[in-house]
């Protein structure tokens, strides 16, 4: 994998991990976000992870752990930004298993420990761009998705991989009664996207296990795509021949396409009028230009040669 080393000035300070939509609502919210390190409920820190390799390092000071974990998007725990940290405490990520199904030679149900065992953990600092127009930089801990998928020997007919999250309404209050989305949450990647070395299965962030509200114990991180593609709390991996219908495609197909690549050019998506040309890095006052493929074009643009990126958004 090409070294994704970034200067330390691009690493988003942890205190700015909070207050996303409110931050965008007004310029003054940027200063509130900078001071948010002491707000919210303090959760017990997860276990420290043994990291074998770091793609990017920085000497920048880290924000207290609770500042990272008190504000997060996770609709299974509620639609308001403060809901996940309030409601995720009842969720039980251990023990955990992942079902592997579909067009592969080695399907089965595997304990998380067996999924992780062959893979040394890496810390990777990735840009993160939300379709809502904010961005940040996060040090994830995990291992390449493709290396995991190879172990199950996908068939040649498998053109896509479908990933499904947990459905536990007794532990996830956002899944009870009327909900914004149909559950369980489903996402997918084309097989060559899934096999790309940048695609990561994450088990931690900031050197520790993922907290419940950030997708414990296993989530996807695809840094060249909008954040909603990075599905949380994965319980099923399925190799399929046809393109899956993802949750947001099912809910609002005119807004959310299957590929969901970060694209500052015009697309046929109705989201934000199709304008994704600028973004606000959490903690910054000024807007900045959005980079094609979130700055990873040199590594991934070849995956989409010949595609109409306006139509295939």
N, C-alpha and C positions, 0 to 999 in steps of 0.2 A: 504494500500500500504506500502511495506517495505520502511523505511526511506532511502532515497538516499543521506544522508548527506555526503558531501565531505569536506576535509580540504580547507581552504581559498586559499592555494597555488595552488590548481587546478583550481580556477576560472580564466578564461582567462581575462587578463586586456583588457579593452575596446579598448585601442589604437591598439591592435593586431587583431581587428575584420576586419581590412582593408587589401587590397593588397594580395588577395589569390593566384591567379595563378601566378602573377608576383613574389610573394614571393617564390614560388616553383621553378621558373625559374633559380634563382641563390641564393647562400647563402647570398650574400650581401644584398638582398632585405629584409631580416629580419630586418636589422637596419633601412631601409627606412620605413618599416611598423610601427616600434616603434615610429617613429616621425610623423606619418601621421595624428595625431589627429587634426591638424589645416588645413588639405587640403580639397578640394572639396567644394561643395555648402552647405551653411547652410540652413536647412529647419526649419520651425517653429516647436517647440516641440508639440507633441500631448498632449491631456488631460491626467492628472495623473489619475491612476486607483485606485479604492478602493480594496485593497488586504486583504482577510480574513485570509490567511494562507501562511506561507513560509516554503517550504520543506528544503531549504538550505539557510543559511545566511552567510554573509561575511562582514568584516569590511574593506576589500581592497578598495582603492580609485577608483572611477568610472571615466571613460574617458568622456570628453564632448560629449553630445548627438550627435552633428553633425558628430563626428568621426565614430559612429556606422552606420550612415545613408548615408554615401557618397560612399559606395562600397558594391555591392550586386549582387548576381545571380538572375535575373528575366528576362528571354528571351522575355517575352511579351513587355518589354521596350527596347529591344536591346540586342545584343549578347556580346558587349564589357562590361568590368567590370564597367566602369564609366557611362554606359548608363542609368541604372535605376534611379539614383538620378537626372540625367539631364532631363529625359523624364517623370518621374512619376508625376510631378506637375499638369498635366492636368487631371489626373485620379480622379474620384469622387467616394469615398467609402461610401458616405452618400447621400441619404438613401440607405439601403441595405436590400435585402431579400434573403432567401434561400428556394429553392424548395425541398421538401421531396417526393420521389416517390418510386414506386416499391412494393415489398412484405412487406407491413406493414399495420397496422390497422388505422393509423392516418396520411395519406399523406396530403399534402397541401403546400401552399406558406406562409412562415412565415417571418415577419419583424425580422431583427437582434435583435432588443430589446426584442422580445418575445423568441427568441432562448436563449438569455443570462439570462433573468430575473430570472429563478429558481436557477441559479448556482452561488454560491459564488466563487469569483476569487482567484486563488492560484498563487503564484510565485514559479516556479520550476527551479532549476539550473540543466541543462542537458548537458551532453556531446553531441557534434555534430561531426559527421564524414562524410566527403565528399568522394564520389567515386574517386575524383581526387587525394586523398592522403593527404589532409590537415584536421586538426581538430581544434575544439575550444570548449569553454564552455559558455553557454548563459543562462541568467535568463529570462525565458519566463513567461508570465502571461496568464492564461487561466483556463480551467476546463476540467475534463475528458471527452473524446469523448464518451466513453461508457455510461456515465450518460445522455448525450444528446440523444443518439440513443434509449435508453430504453423508452424515452417519446413517441416515435412513434410506439411502440409495433411491432417490426419486427416479421414476420411470421417464423415458424419453417423451412420453405423452403428457407429462406434467408440465404445463406451460405457466402455471400460476401457483402461488402458495396463499392459502387463506388462513388468517389468524383470528381466533375467537377468544373473547374475554370471559371472565367468570360471571355467572348469574346467581346471586345469592340475596334475594330480597330480604331475607331475615337479618342479614348483616349490612345490606346496602340500601339505605332508606330511599335513595333516588330511583330505585327499581320498583317501588311499590306504587300501586294505584296508577293514576294518570302520570305519564312521563313524556318529556320532550322527545325521547328517542325510543325505538324498539330495542329490547334486550334479548339476547346478549349483544354486545358491541362486536361488530365484525369488520375487519380490514383485510387488505390483500396487496400483494406485490406481484409483478411479473417475475418469472423465475430468474431472469438475468439481473433484475434489480435486487432480488433477495440474495443472490450470490455475490453481489458487489461487496468488496472488502470494507466499504464505509458503513454498510448496514450492520447495526449492532443490536444484540440482545443484552439489555442492561439489567443488572441485579443490584446496582447501587449508584449513589451519587455523592460527591464530596468525600469519597473514601469509605463510606459506610453503606450498610444495607439500605435498600429503598424503603422509605417509610410507606405506610399503607396508602396515604393520600397521593403519593407519587407513582403508584403502580406496582407495589410489592406483590409478589416477590420477583416477578419477571415481566419486563416490558420491552417493546421495540423502540429503537431510535433510528430514524432515517433522516439525516441532517439536511439533505437537499430537497426535502418535501415539507409541506406545511405540517405544523405540529400535530394536527388531529390524525395524521397517518400513523403516528407512533403509539400504537395500541398498548394499553396497560393490562396488568394482571392476566397474562395469557394462560389459557387452559387447553387450547387445541390448536394444532398445526395440521393443515390438510393440504395435500398436493392434488391439484385439480387441473383439468384440461381447459375449461372455459373461465373467462374472467369473472371473478366473484362480484356480486352486488354488495357493496359495502354499506355500512349503516347510514352514513351521511348521504350517500348516493340515493339510498332508498327514501330517506327523509326529504331531501331537497336536491333533486338531480340537476336542476338548472344552476345551482350554486356550487355544488361539490362534485368534481369529476373523479374518476378512478385514479388518475396519475397524480394530481395535486402537487406537481412540482412547483417550487418557488419560481414565479415568472413575473418579472416587472413589466413585461409587455402586455398589450391588451389581449384578453381571452374572451370566450363566449360565456364565461361565468357571470352571473348577475351579482356576485358578492362584491360589495363596495363599488358597484358600477364597473366591475372589471378592472379597477385601478389598484394595482399592487406595486406601484412604482417606487413608493417610499415606505419607510418604516421608522419607528421610534425605538431605539435601543433603550431598554429599561434603565432609568437613571439619567438619561440624556435629556436635555431641554429641546434641542433641535432635531428635526427629522433628518434622515439620511437616505441615500438612494439604496434601493433593494438590488442585490446582485442576482443575476441569473443563476438558477439552481442554488441560491443562497451562498454563492461564492465557491461552490464545488464543481463548476462547469468543466474545468479542465479534467476532472476525474470521471464525471458521469454523463456529459453531454452526448458522447458517442452512443449511449444507450438509446437515444431518441432520434438518431439520424433518419431523415425522411419523414418524420411525423409532423403533422400540422399542430403545433403547440398552442395555437389559438383555439382550435376546435377540441383537441385532445388534452384538455386542461385537467 
